[in-house]
Amino acid sequence: MKVKQFALLVLFGSMLVPVAQAQIRHIEMRVEGMT
Amino acid sequence: MKQHLGRQSGVQTVEVSLLDGKVEVTPKEDGQIDPGQLLKATYDSGVTAAEMNMTARGKIVKDSSGSLALQVEPNRSFVLSPNELSKGLEALADTQTMVTVRGQLYKKPAGKKKADPSAPMRLLILEVQKKE
């Protein structure tokens, strides 16, 4: 049973890793001369 | 311009507001997007970028010259322009603390008609949203 719980913990942990990564979230520009 | 920016690597969506001249770019989930490339693509599509702001999450590091930088990918970091907010992050340099900040990457120089979009980008922090 404990092995199963540990496996689930590892699984959910690996799903959360990409969320915790460093990254650019959003870019906003103000532009001129757009028609 | 919307199509041109949408074709750039790492871009998920591009929203353009003609009324206020705003362009919002959402990166793909991996966040691997090159703001310099976006700026160049903007100029290539015939419009002038007046300002570029970015929200990003990363670690504060010190580069080889001792300047503070925000590292957003293993191979991509932005040197911080010194201000009060960047001073407040100095203690976090080379620690595991992740910070989420909003900052200005580019502003068209006053008085000059043409800016150089290929110049190295520095990040002027406008807001520190989270430290974790």
Backbone of each chain as nested JSON, in Angstrom:
{
  "chains": [
    {"id": "A", "residues": [
      {"number": 1, "name": "MET", "atoms": {"N": [0.829, -1.213, 0.0], "CA": [0.0, 0.0, 0.0], "C": [0.866, 1.266, 0.0]}},
      {"number": 2, "name": "LYS", "atoms": {"N": [1.935, 1.23, 0.801], "CA": [2.788, 2.416, 0.883], "C": [3.497, 2.654, -0.454]}},
      {"number": 3, "name": "VAL", "atoms": {"N": [3.827, 1.567, -1.139], "CA": [4.485, 1.688, -2.437], "C": [3.546, 2.392, -3.415]}},
      {"number": 4, "name": "LYS", "atoms": {"N": [2.267, 2.032, -3.352], "CA": [1.275, 2.632, -4.248], "C": [1.142, 4.138, -3.953]}},
      {"number": 5, "name": "GLN", "atoms": {"N": [1.125, 4.48, -2.662], "CA": [1.012, 5.903, -2.29], "C": [2.23, 6.68, -2.78]}},
      {"number": 6, "name": "PHE", "atoms": {"N": [3.402, 6.062, -2.638], "CA": [4.642, 6.717, -3.067], "C": [4.625, 6.928, -4.586]}},
      {"number": 7, "name": "ALA", "atoms": {"N": [4.161, 5.899, -5.305], "CA": [4.1, 5.999, -6.764], "C": [3.163, 7.131, -7.185]}},
      {"number": 8, "name": "LEU", "atoms": {"N": [2.044, 7.244, -6.487], "CA": [1.092, 8.321, -6.799], "C": [1.708, 9.686, -6.517]}},
      {"number": 9, "name": "LEU", "atoms": {"N": [2.458, 9.764, -5.415], "CA": [3.123, 11.018, -5.046], "C": [4.109, 11.432, -6.137]}},
      {"number": 10, "name": "VAL", "atoms": {"N": [4.894, 10.464, -6.614], "CA": [5.871, 10.742, -7.673], "C": [5.151, 11.193, -8.935]}},
      {"number": 11, "name": "LEU", "atoms": {"N": [4.038, 10.522, -9.25], "CA": [3.277, 10.85, -10.458], "C": [2.745, 12.282, -10.404]}},
      {"number": 12, "name": "PHE", "atoms": {"N": [2.114, 12.641, -9.289], "CA": [1.56, 13.989, -9.159], "C": [2.673, 15.032, -9.083]}},
      {"number": 13, "name": "GLY", "atoms": {"N": [3.767, 14.647, -8.459], "CA": [4.917, 15.557, -8.364], "C": [5.46, 15.884, -9.739]}},
      {"number": 14, "name": "SER", "atoms": {"N": [5.579, 14.873, -10.597], "CA": [6.114, 15.093, -11.942], "C": [5.158, 15.935, -12.787]}},
      {"number": 15, "name": "MET", "atoms": {"N": [3.845, 15.854, -12.477], "CA": [2.881, 16.681, -13.206], "C": [3.004, 18.14, -12.807]}},
      {"number": 16, "name": "LEU", "atoms": {"N": [3.436, 18.394, -11.602], "CA": [3.541, 19.769, -11.117], "C": [4.832, 20.445, -11.543]}},
      {"number": 17, "name": "VAL", "atoms": {"N": [5.857, 19.688, -11.909], "CA": [7.162, 20.265, -12.218], "C": [7.097, 21.312, -13.327]}},
      {"number": 18, "name": "PRO", "atoms": {"N": [6.408, 21.042, -14.491], "CA": [6.388, 22.069, -15.536], "C": [5.789, 23.382, -15.061]}},
      {"number": 19, "name": "VAL", "atoms": {"N": [4.809, 23.328, -14.142], "CA": [4.191, 24.554, -13.627], "C": [5.214, 25.376, -12.851]}},
      {"number": 20, "name": "ALA", "atoms": {"N": [6.145, 24.674, -12.194], "CA": [7.101, 25.37, -11.348], "C": [8.296, 25.91, -12.124]}},
      {"number": 21, "name": "GLN", "atoms": {"N": [8.34, 25.64, -13.436], "CA": [9.504, 26.055, -14.212], "C": [9.561, 27.569, -14.411]}},
      {"number": 22, "name": "ALA", "atoms": {"N": [10.785, 28.026, -14.623], "CA": [10.96, 29.429, -14.974], "C": [10.521, 29.616, -16.418]}},
      {"number": 23, "name": "GLN", "atoms": {"N": [9.846, 30.676, -16.679], "CA": [9.441, 30.92, -18.067], "C": [8.854, 32.321, -18.251]}},
      {"number": 24, "name": "ILE", "atoms": {"N": [8.794, 32.708, -19.527], "CA": [8.119, 33.956, -19.867], "C": [6.624, 33.649, -19.925]}},
      {"number": 25, "name": "ARG", "atoms": {"N": [5.853, 34.443, -19.21], "CA": [4.413, 34.165, -19.125], "C": [3.595, 34.991, -20.126]}},
      {"number": 26, "name": "HIS", "atoms": {"N": [4.046, 36.203, -20.353], "CA": [3.217, 37.108, -21.141], "C": [4.073, 38.245, -21.684]}},
      {"number": 27, "name": "ILE", "atoms": {"N": [3.775, 38.667, -22.896], "CA": [4.486, 39.814, -23.472], "C": [3.457, 40.785, -24.018]}},
      {"number": 28, "name": "GLU", "atoms": {"N": [3.679, 42.043, -23.742], "CA": [2.749, 43.072, -24.213], "C": [3.553, 44.17, -24.897]}},
      {"number": 29, "name": "MET", "atoms": {"N": [3.084, 44.574, -26.049], "CA": [3.783, 45.645, -26.774], "C": [2.824, 46.779, -27.073]}},
      {"number": 30, "name": "ARG", "atoms": {"N": [3.391, 47.953, -27.113], "CA": [2.641, 49.117, -27.599], "C": [3.3, 49.503, -28.913]}},
      {"number": 31, "name": "VAL", "atoms": {"N": [2.509, 49.565, -29.963], "CA": [3.104, 49.814, -31.271], "C": [2.533, 51.087, -31.899]}},
      {"number": 32, "name": "GLU", "atoms": {"N": [3.292, 51.608, -32.854], "CA": [2.868, 52.814, -33.574], "C": [2.836, 52.504, -35.063]}},
      {"number": 33, "name": "GLY", "atoms": {"N": [1.946, 53.14, -35.76], "CA": [1.891, 52.981, -37.22], "C": [1.125, 51.765, -37.673]}},
      {"number": 34, "name": "MET", "atoms": {"N": [0.27, 51.238, -36.785], "CA": [-0.5, 50.061, -37.135], "C": [-1.801, 50.516, -37.804]}},
      {"number": 35, "name": "THR", "atoms": {"N": [-2.143, 49.886, -38.926], "CA": [-3.399, 50.262, -39.61], "C": [-4.346, 49.085, -39.681]}}
    ]},
    {"id": "B", "residues": [
      {"number": 1, "name": "MET", "atoms": {"N": [0.565, 41.886, -39.379], "CA": [1.502, 41.792, -38.264], "C": [1.103, 40.65, -37.326]}},
      {"number": 2, "name": "LYS", "atoms": {"N": [-0.213, 40.493, -37.121], "CA": [-0.69, 39.427, -36.233], "C": [-0.231, 38.061, -36.736]}},
      {"number": 3, "name": "GLN", "atoms": {"N": [-0.375, 37.862, -38.063], "CA": [0.042, 36.578, -38.641], "C": [1.551, 36.406, -38.551]}},
      {"number": 4, "name": "HIS", "atoms": {"N": [2.265, 37.48, -38.808], "CA": [3.726, 37.435, -38.797], "C": [4.235, 37.086, -37.392]}},
      {"number": 5, "name": "LEU", "atoms": {"N": [3.661, 37.72, -36.385], "CA": [4.076, 37.425, -35.009], "C": [3.656, 36.014, -34.607]}},
      {"number": 6, "name": "GLY", "atoms": {"N": [2.467, 35.615, -35.066], "CA": [1.963, 34.282, -34.728], "C": [2.82, 33.16, -35.268]}},
      {"number": 7, "name": "ARG", "atoms": {"N": [3.602, 33.461, -36.308], "CA": [4.469, 32.437, -36.902], "C": [5.794, 32.299, -36.156]}},
      {"number": 8, "name": "GLN", "atoms": {"N": [6.08, 33.219, -35.247], "CA": [7.365, 33.17, -34.537], "C": [7.395, 31.996, -33.561]}},
      {"number": 9, "name": "SER", "atoms": {"N": [8.587, 31.488, -33.354], "CA": [8.774, 30.331, -32.488], "C": [8.291, 30.606, -31.058]}},
      {"number": 10, "name": "GLY", "atoms": {"N": [7.535, 29.675, -30.509], "CA": [7.117, 29.78, -29.117], "C": [5.857, 30.595, -28.881]}},
      {"number": 11, "name": "VAL", "atoms": {"N": [5.263, 31.14, -29.963], "CA": [4.074, 31.989, -29.805], "C": [2.815, 31.132, -29.87]}},
      {"number": 12, "name": "GLN", "atoms": {"N": [1.962, 31.297, -28.879], "CA": [0.69, 30.572, -28.899], "C": [-0.419, 31.438, -29.491]}},
      {"number": 13, "name": "THR", "atoms": {"N": [-0.63, 32.617, -28.895], "CA": [-1.669, 33.504, -29.431], "C": [-1.159, 34.944, -29.494]}},
      {"number": 14, "name": "VAL", "atoms": {"N": [-1.738, 35.681, -30.425], "CA": [-1.43, 37.108, -30.558], "C": [-2.757, 37.863, -30.593]}},
      {"number": 15, "name": "GLU", "atoms": {"N": [-2.913, 38.823, -29.711], "CA": [-4.119, 39.646, -29.693], "C": [-3.719, 41.074, -30.022]}},
      {"number": 16, "name": "VAL", "atoms": {"N": [-4.388, 41.65, -31.006], "CA": [-4.057, 43.013, -31.425], "C": [-5.249, 43.922, -31.184]}},
      {"number": 17, "name": "SER", "atoms": {"N": [-4.992, 45.035, -30.547], "CA": [-6.03, 46.041, -30.353], "C": [-5.655, 47.27, -31.172]}},
      {"number": 18, "name": "LEU", "atoms": {"N": [-6.401, 47.489, -32.246], "CA": [-6.092, 48.619, -33.128], "C": [-6.364, 49.954, -32.445]}},
      {"number": 19, "name": "LEU", "atoms": {"N": [-7.349, 49.961, -31.553], "CA": [-7.751, 51.213, -30.903], "C": [-6.627, 51.842, -30.088]}},
      {"number": 20, "name": "ASP", "atoms": {"N": [-6.007, 51.024, -29.23], "CA": [-4.962, 51.6, -28.37], "C": [-3.549, 51.138, -28.754]}},
      {"number": 21, "name": "GLY", "atoms": {"N": [-3.427, 50.473, -29.887], "CA": [-2.105, 50.074, -30.365], "C": [-1.414, 49.047, -29.49]}},
      {"number": 22, "name": "LYS", "atoms": {"N": [-2.207, 48.198, -28.871], "CA": [-1.629, 47.182, -27.98], "C": [-1.57, 45.824, -28.67]}},
      {"number": 23, "name": "VAL", "atoms": {"N": [-0.468, 45.132, -28.444], "CA": [-0.315, 43.779, -28.964], "C": [0.032, 42.876, -27.786]}},
      {"number": 24, "name": "GLU", "atoms": {"N": [-0.779, 41.863, -27.565], "CA": [-0.52, 40.943, -26.455], "C": [-0.143, 39.578, -27.014]}},
      {"number": 25, "name": "VAL", "atoms": {"N": [0.971, 39.078, -26.534], "CA": [1.47, 37.795, -27.016], "C": [1.51, 36.804, -25.856]}},
      {"number": 26, "name": "THR", "atoms": {"N": [0.851, 35.672, -26.056], "CA": [0.896, 34.613, -25.048], "C": [1.809, 33.51, -25.563]}},
      {"number": 27, "name": "PRO", "atoms": {"N": [2.839, 33.174, -24.787], "CA": [3.743, 32.117, -25.232], "C": [3.095, 30.73, -25.101]}},
      {"number": 28, "name": "LYS", "atoms": {"N": [3.666, 29.773, -25.797], "CA": [3.232, 28.387, -25.627], "C": [3.56, 27.954, -24.206]}},
      {"number": 29, "name": "GLU", "atoms": {"N": [3.034, 26.796, -23.825], "CA": [3.163, 26.36, -22.427], "C": [4.608, 26.243, -21.954]}},
      {"number": 30, "name": "ASP", "atoms": {"N": [5.515, 25.892, -22.874], "CA": [6.913, 25.758, -22.447], "C": [7.57, 27.119, -22.214]}},
      {"number": 31, "name": "GLY", "atoms": {"N": [6.911, 28.181, -22.642], "CA": [7.42, 29.533, -22.38], "C": [8.688, 29.886, -23.128]}},
      {"number": 32, "name": "GLN", "atoms": {"N": [9.052, 29.046, -24.101], "CA": [10.31, 29.303, -24.82], "C": [10.057, 30.242, -25.988]}},
      {"number": 33, "name": "ILE", "atoms": {"N": [10.127, 31.509, -25.667], "CA": [9.845, 32.544, -26.655], "C": [10.974, 33.57, -26.576]}},
      {"number": 34, "name": "ASP", "atoms": {"N": [11.288, 34.159, -27.719], "CA": [12.401, 35.103, -27.748], "C": [11.855, 36.517, -27.968]}},
      {"number": 35, "name": "PRO", "atoms": {"N": [11.82, 37.353, -26.917], "CA": [11.274, 38.703, -27.067], "C": [12.021, 39.52, -28.134]}},
      {"number": 36, "name": "GLY", "atoms": {"N": [13.321, 39.305, -28.266], "CA": [14.099, 40.029, -29.267], "C": [13.634, 39.695, -30.673]}},
      {"number": 37, "name": "GLN", "atoms": {"N": [13.311, 38.423, -30.855], "CA": [12.82, 37.975, -32.158], "C": [11.439, 38.59, -32.45]}},
      {"number": 38, "name": "LEU", "atoms": {"N": [10.626, 38.698, -31.412], "CA": [9.298, 39.313, -31.571], "C": [9.421, 40.779, -31.957]}},
      {"number": 39, "name": "LEU", "atoms": {"N": [10.358, 41.447, -31.309], "CA": [10.569, 42.868, -31.59], "C": [11.011, 43.052, -33.044]}},
      {"number": 40, "name": "LYS", "atoms": {"N": [11.915, 42.193, -33.468], "CA": [12.411, 42.269, -34.842], "C": [11.266, 41.965, -35.821]}},
      {"number": 41, "name": "ALA", "atoms": {"N": [10.455, 40.958, -35.483], "CA": [9.328, 40.589, -36.351], "C": [8.331, 41.74, -36.45]}},
      {"number": 42, "name": "THR", "atoms": {"N": [8.173, 42.483, -35.36], "CA": [7.265, 43.63, -35.363], "C": [7.761, 44.69, -36.351]}},
      {"number": 43, "name": "TYR", "atoms": {"N": [9.065, 44.987, -36.264], "CA": [9.647, 45.962, -37.193], "C": [9.565, 45.458, -38.626]}},
      {"number": 44, "name": "ASP", "atoms": {"N": [9.803, 44.153, -38.807], "CA": [9.761, 43.571, -40.147], "C": [8.374, 43.68, -40.768]}},
      {"number": 45, "name": "SER", "atoms": {"N": [7.34, 43.707, -39.908], "CA": [5.992, 43.781, -40.463], "C": [5.556, 45.23, -40.688]}},
      {"number": 46, "name": "GLY", "atoms": {"N": [6.471, 46.153, -40.514], "CA": [6.224, 47.538, -40.926], "C": [5.677, 48.466, -39.857]}},
      {"number": 47, "name": "VAL", "atoms": {"N": [5.608, 48.017, -38.611], "CA": [5.159, 48.918, -37.55], "C": [6.311, 49.159, -36.566]}},
      {"number": 48, "name": "THR", "atoms": {"N": [6.185, 50.228, -35.814], "CA": [7.231, 50.593, -34.862], "C": [6.806, 50.209, -33.452]}},
      {"number": 49, "name": "ALA", "atoms": {"N": [7.653, 49.483, -32.77], "CA": [7.369, 49.129, -31.378], "C": [7.79, 50.294, -30.5]}},
      {"number": 50, "name": "ALA", "atoms": {"N": [6.847, 50.809, -29.724], "CA": [7.159, 51.919, -28.83], "C": [7.633, 51.382, -27.479]}},
      {"number": 51, "name": "GLU", "atoms": {"N": [7.111, 50.238, -27.093], "CA": [7.398, 49.705, -25.766], "C": [7.1, 48.211, -25.733]}},
      {"number": 52, "name": "MET", "atoms": {"N": [7.899, 47.481, -24.977], "CA": [7.616, 46.056, -24.8], "C": [7.751, 45.7, -23.327]}},
      {"number": 53, "name": "ASN", "atoms": {"N": [6.691, 45.15, -22.766], "CA": [6.699, 44.71, -21.366], "C": [6.544, 43.195, -21.301]}},
      {"number": 54, "name": "MET", "atoms": {"N": [7.086, 42.626, -20.255], "CA": [7.056, 41.168, -20.141], "C": [6.743, 40.768, -18.705]}},
      {"number": 55, "name": "THR", "atoms": {"N": [5.97, 39.714, -18.563], "CA": [5.79, 39.096, -17.249], "C": [6.499, 37.751, -17.318]}},
      {"number": 56, "name": "ALA", "atoms": {"N": [7.382, 37.517, -16.365], "CA": [8.167, 36.286, -16.422], "C": [8.486, 35.781, -15.017]}},
      {"number": 57, "name": "ARG", "atoms": {"N": [8.737, 34.479, -14.962], "CA": [9.094, 33.845, -13.699], "C": [10.491, 33.257, -13.87]}},
      {"number": 58, "name": "GLY", "atoms": {"N": [11.338, 33.489, -12.906], "CA": [12.682, 32.956, -13.027], "C": [13.499, 33.174, -11.766]}},
      {"number": 59, "name": "LYS", "atoms": {"N": [14.79, 32.876, -11.915], "CA": [15.702, 33.031, -10.773], "C": [16.57, 34.265, -10.981]}},
      {"number": 60, "name": "ILE", "atoms": {"N": [16.918, 34.874, -9.874], "CA": [17.838, 36.001, -9.94], "C": [19.263, 35.44, -9.882]}},
      {"number": 61, "name": "VAL", "atoms": {"N": [20.056, 35.822, -10.863], "CA": [21.44, 35.343, -10.905], "C": [22.37, 36.543, -11.098]}},
      {"number": 62, "name": "LYS", "atoms": {"N": [23.65, 36.295, -10.819], "CA": [24.65, 37.324, -11.118], "C": [25.46, 36.834, -12.301]}},
      {"number": 63, "name": "ASP", "atoms": {"N": [25.564, 37.66, -13.333], "CA": [26.321, 37.216, -14.498], "C": [27.821, 37.414, -14.276]}},
      {"number": 64, "name": "SER", "atoms": {"N": [28.604, 37.087, -15.314], "CA": [30.068, 37.107, -15.167], "C": [30.596, 38.496, -14.81]}},
      {"number": 65, "name": "SER", "atoms": {"N": [29.845, 39.542, -15.195], "CA": [30.319, 40.899, -14.882], "C": [29.781, 41.392, -13.539]}},
      {"number": 66, "name": "GLY", "atoms": {"N": [29.033, 40.523, -12.845], "CA": [28.515, 40.899, -11.528], "C": [27.164, 41.586, -11.576]}},
      {"number": 67, "name": "SER", "atoms": {"N": [26.598, 41.712, -12.782], "CA": [25.283, 42.358, -12.905], "C": [24.187, 41.363, -12.557]}},
      {"number": 68, "name": "LEU", "atoms": {"N": [23.112, 41.89, -11.975], "CA": [21.96, 41.032, -11.664], "C": [21.194, 40.737, -12.944]}},
      {"number": 69, "name": "ALA", "atoms": {"N": [20.689, 39.513, -13.023], "CA": [19.904, 39.139, -14.197], "C": [18.781, 38.21, -13.781]}},
      {"number": 70, "name": "LEU", "atoms": {"N": [17.719, 38.211, -14.579], "CA": [16.612, 37.272, -14.362], "C": [16.788, 36.137, -15.369]}},
      {"number": 71, "name": "GLN", "atoms": {"N": [16.977, 34.934, -14.841], "CA": [17.158, 33.78, -15.723], "C": [15.806, 33.099, -15.906]}},
      {"number": 72, "name": "VAL", "atoms": {"N": [15.308, 33.117, -17.154], "CA": [13.981, 32.55, -17.419], "C": [14.06, 31.18, -18.09]}},
      {"number": 73, "name": "GLU", "atoms": {"N": [15.214, 30.855, -18.618], "CA": [15.475, 29.541, -19.209], "C": [16.948, 29.281, -18.961]}},
      {"number": 74, "name": "PRO", "atoms": {"N": [17.373, 28.002, -19.062], "CA": [18.791, 27.734, -18.812], "C": [19.722, 28.592, -19.671]}},
      {"number": 75, "name": "ASN", "atoms": {"N": [19.288, 28.894, -20.899], "CA": [20.154, 29.66, -21.798], "C": [19.652, 31.071, -22.071]}},
      {"number": 76, "name": "ARG", "atoms": {"N": [18.705, 31.522, -21.28], "CA": [18.193, 32.871, -21.543], "C": [18.028, 33.645, -20.24]}},
      {"number": 77, "name": "SER", "atoms": {"N": [18.719, 34.768, -20.183], "CA": [18.548, 35.628, -19.012], "C": [18.571, 37.088, -19.469]}},
      {"number": 78, "name": "PHE", "atoms": {"N": [17.973, 37.933, -18.664], "CA": [17.889, 39.356, -18.992], "C": [18.554, 40.141, -17.879]}},
      {"number": 79, "name": "VAL", "atoms": {"N": [19.555, 40.928, -18.244], "CA": [20.237, 41.765, -17.251], "C": [19.249, 42.814, -16.748]}},
      {"number": 80, "name": "LEU", "atoms": {"N": [19.234, 43.017, -15.43], "CA": [18.286, 43.959, -14.836], "C": [18.851, 45.377, -14.862]}},
      {"number": 81, "name": "SER", "atoms": {"N": [18.027, 46.3, -15.309], "CA": [18.401, 47.713, -15.182], "C": [18.238, 48.099, -13.718]}},
      {"number": 82, "name": "PRO", "atoms": {"N": [19.252, 48.723, -13.136], "CA": [19.178, 49.008, -11.701], "C": [18.049, 49.974, -11.351]}},
      {"number": 83, "name": "ASN", "atoms": {"N": [17.251, 49.61, -10.397], "CA": [16.266, 50.51, -9.786], "C": [15.987, 49.996, -8.369]}},
      {"number": 84, "name": "GLU", "atoms": {"N": [15.06, 50.63, -7.687], "CA": [14.786, 50.235, -6.293], "C": [14.329, 48.769, -6.211]}},
      {"number": 85, "name": "LEU", "atoms": {"N": [13.507, 48.359, -7.187], "CA": [12.978, 46.993, -7.158], "C": [14.082, 45.966, -7.407]}},
      {"number": 86, "name": "SER", "atoms": {"N": [14.991, 46.279, -8.312], "CA": [16.074, 45.32, -8.577], "C": [17.017, 45.227, -7.373]}},
      {"number": 87, "name": "LYS", "atoms": {"N": [17.185, 46.359, -6.673], "CA": [18.016, 46.338, -5.458], "C": [17.411, 45.401, -4.425]}},
      {"number": 88, "name": "GLY", "atoms": {"N": [16.09, 45.413, -4.345], "CA": [15.39, 44.555, -3.399], "C": [15.53, 43.075, -3.714]}},
      {"number": 89, "name": "LEU", "atoms": {"N": [15.923, 42.762, -4.944], "CA": [16.069, 41.352, -5.336], "C": [17.507, 40.86, -5.217]}},
      {"number": 90, "name": "GLU", "atoms": {"N": [18.399, 41.771, -4.878], "CA": [19.822, 41.426, -4.848], "C": [20.117, 40.27, -3.89]}},
      {"number": 91, "name": "ALA", "atoms": {"N": [19.404, 40.257, -2.764], "CA": [19.646, 39.201, -1.761], "C": [19.254, 37.824, -2.277]}},
      {"number": 92, "name": "LEU", "atoms": {"N": [18.461, 37.781, -3.329], "CA": [18.0, 36.49, -3.858], "C": [18.934, 35.934, -4.927]}},
      {"number": 93, "name": "ALA", "atoms": {"N": [19.988, 36.693, -5.255], "CA": [20.9, 36.265, -6.32], "C": [21.504, 34.912, -6.014]}},
      {"number": 94, "name": "ASP", "atoms": {"N": [21.453, 34.051, -7.017], "CA": [22.043, 32.7, -6.953], "C": [21.443, 31.846, -5.833]}},
      {"number": 95, "name": "THR", "atoms": {"N": [20.195, 32.121, -5.47], "CA": [19.474, 31.232, -4.552], "C": [18.433, 30.464, -5.378]}},
      {"number": 96, "name": "GLN", "atoms": {"N": [17.691, 29.592, -4.718], "CA": [16.679, 28.801, -5.431], "C": [15.335, 29.519, -5.498]}},
      {"number": 97, "name": "THR", "atoms": {"N": [15.266, 30.725, -4.939], "CA": [13.993, 31.456, -4.919], "C": [13.561, 31.851, -6.334]}},
      {"number": 98, "name": "MET", "atoms": {"N": [12.307, 31.551, -6.631], "CA": [11.771, 31.94, -7.941], "C": [10.98, 33.23, -7.752]}},
      {"number": 99, "name": "VAL", "atoms": {"N": [11.157, 34.138, -8.68], "CA": [10.402, 35.39, -8.6], "C": [9.582, 35.577, -9.876]}},
      {"number": 100, "name": "THR", "atoms": {"N": [8.412, 36.144, -9.706], "CA": [7.588, 36.502, -10.866], "C": [7.562, 38.019, -10.928]}},
      {"number": 101, "name": "VAL", "atoms": {"N": [8.006, 38.547, -12.051], "CA": [8.095, 40.003, -12.172], "C": [7.454, 40.476, -13.472]}},
      {"number": 102, "name": "ARG", "atoms": {"N": [7.049, 41.735, -13.452], "CA": [6.614, 42.396, -14.681], "C": [7.611, 43.511, -14.937]}},
      {"number": 103, "name": "GLY", "atoms": {"N": [8.092, 43.579, -16.147], "CA": [9.099, 44.591, -16.399], "C": [9.129, 45.045, -17.836]}},
      {"number": 104, "name": "GLN", "atoms": {"N": [9.842, 46.136, -18.04], "CA": [9.95, 46.714, -19.38], "C": [11.238, 46.226, -20.041]}},
      {"number": 105, "name": "LEU", "atoms": {"N": [11.088, 45.618, -21.212], "CA": [12.25, 45.108, -21.939], "C": [12.758, 46.081, -22.988]}},
      {"number": 106, "name": "TYR", "atoms": {"N": [11.85, 46.919, -23.438], "CA": [12.228, 47.801, -24.539], "C": [11.394, 49.064, -24.516]}},
      {"number": 107, "name": "LYS", "atoms": {"N": [12.021, 50.172, -24.776], "CA": [11.291, 51.423, -24.967], "C": [11.971, 52.187, -26.078]}},
      {"number": 108, "name": "LYS", "atoms": {"N": [11.196, 52.654, -27.014], "CA": [11.768, 53.375, -28.151], "C": [12.468, 54.626, -27.652]}},
      {"number": 109, "name": "PRO", "atoms": {"N": [13.722, 54.818, -28.062], "CA": [14.443, 55.997, -27.584], "C": [13.762, 57.277, -28.033]}},
      {"number": 110, "name": "ALA", "atoms": {"N": [13.678, 58.239, -27.133], "CA": [13.027, 59.512, -27.452], "C": [13.863, 60.275, -28.472]}},
      {"number": 111, "name": "GLY", "atoms": {"N": [13.147, 60.894, -29.407], "CA": [13.829, 61.754, -30.366], "C": [14.449, 61.04, -31.546]}},
      {"number": 112, "name": "LYS", "atoms": {"N": [14.546, 59.723, -31.472], "CA": [15.13, 58.998, -32.602], "C": [14.009, 58.349, -33.403]}},
      {"number": 113, "name": "LYS", "atoms": {"N": [14.14, 58.432, -34.705], "CA": [13.092, 57.842, -35.531], "C": [13.21, 56.323, -35.556]}},
      {"number": 114, "name": "LYS", "atoms": {"N": [14.437, 55.841, -35.72], "CA": [14.613, 54.393, -35.821], "C": [15.412, 53.881, -34.635]}},
      {"number": 115, "name": "ALA", "atoms": {"N": [14.881, 52.851, -34.006], "CA": [15.594, 52.232, -32.904], "C": [16.292, 50.974, -33.423]}},
      {"number": 116, "name": "ASP", "atoms": {"N": [17.176, 50.456, -32.611], "CA": [17.869, 49.24, -33.019], "C": [17.253, 48.046, -32.285]}},
      {"number": 117, "name": "PRO", "atoms": {"N": [16.4, 47.274, -32.966], "CA": [15.737, 46.164, -32.276], "C": [16.676, 45.013, -31.957]}},
      {"number": 118, "name": "SER", "atoms": {"N": [17.889, 45.052, -32.509], "CA": [18.813, 43.945, -32.242], "C": [19.715, 44.226, -31.033]}},
      {"number": 119, "name": "ALA", "atoms": {"N": [19.583, 45.412, -30.443], "CA": [20.402, 45.75, -29.266], "C": [20.034, 44.824, -28.102]}},
      {"number": 120, "name": "PRO", "atoms": {"N": [20.997, 44.491, -27.231], "CA": [20.69, 43.602, -26.108], "C": [19.597, 44.176, -25.212]}},
      {"number": 121, "name": "MET", "atoms": {"N": [18.688, 43.307, -24.8], "CA": [17.556, 43.789, -24.005], "C": [17.882, 43.744, -22.527]}},
      {"number": 122, "name": "ARG", "atoms": {"N": [17.535, 44.808, -21.834], "CA": [17.679, 44.848, -20.384], "C": [16.289, 44.947, -19.788]}},
      {"number": 123, "name": "LEU", "atoms": {"N": [16.128, 44.372, -18.636], "CA": [14.806, 44.332, -18.01], "C": [14.73, 45.353, -16.883]}},
      {"number": 124, "name": "LEU", "atoms": {"N": [13.838, 46.318, -17.059], "CA": [13.578, 47.293, -15.998], "C": [12.362, 46.789, -15.222]}},
      {"number": 125, "name": "ILE", "atoms": {"N": [12.582, 46.354, -14.001], "CA": [11.487, 45.76, -13.24], "C": [10.496, 46.838, -12.819]}},
      {"number": 126, "name": "LEU", "atoms": {"N": [9.22, 46.6, -13.142], "CA": [8.15, 47.542, -12.783], "C": [7.358, 47.044, -11.583]}},
      {"number": 127, "name": "GLU", "atoms": {"N": [7.348, 45.718, -11.406], "CA": [6.543, 45.142, -10.325], "C": [7.074, 43.751, -9.988]}},
      {"number": 128, "name": "VAL", "atoms": {"N": [7.234, 43.491, -8.7], "CA": [7.58, 42.135, -8.264], "C": [6.279, 41.509, -7.784]}},
      {"number": 129, "name": "GLN", "atoms": {"N": [5.813, 40.51, -8.518], "CA": [4.49, 39.944, -8.205], "C": [4.551, 38.83, -7.184]}},
      {"number": 130, "name": "LYS", "atoms": {"N": [5.616, 38.04, -7.213], "CA": [5.672, 36.89, -6.316], "C": [7.114, 36.473, -6.074]}},
      {"number": 131, "name": "LYS", "atoms": {"N": [7.377, 36.034, -4.845], "CA": [8.67, 35.411, -4.514], "C": [8.337, 34.082, -3.869]}},
      {"number": 132, "name": "GLU", "atoms": {"N": [8.914, 32.993, -4.347], "CA": [8.573, 31.69, -3.764], "C": [9.774, 30.757, -3.756]}}
    ]}
  ]
}
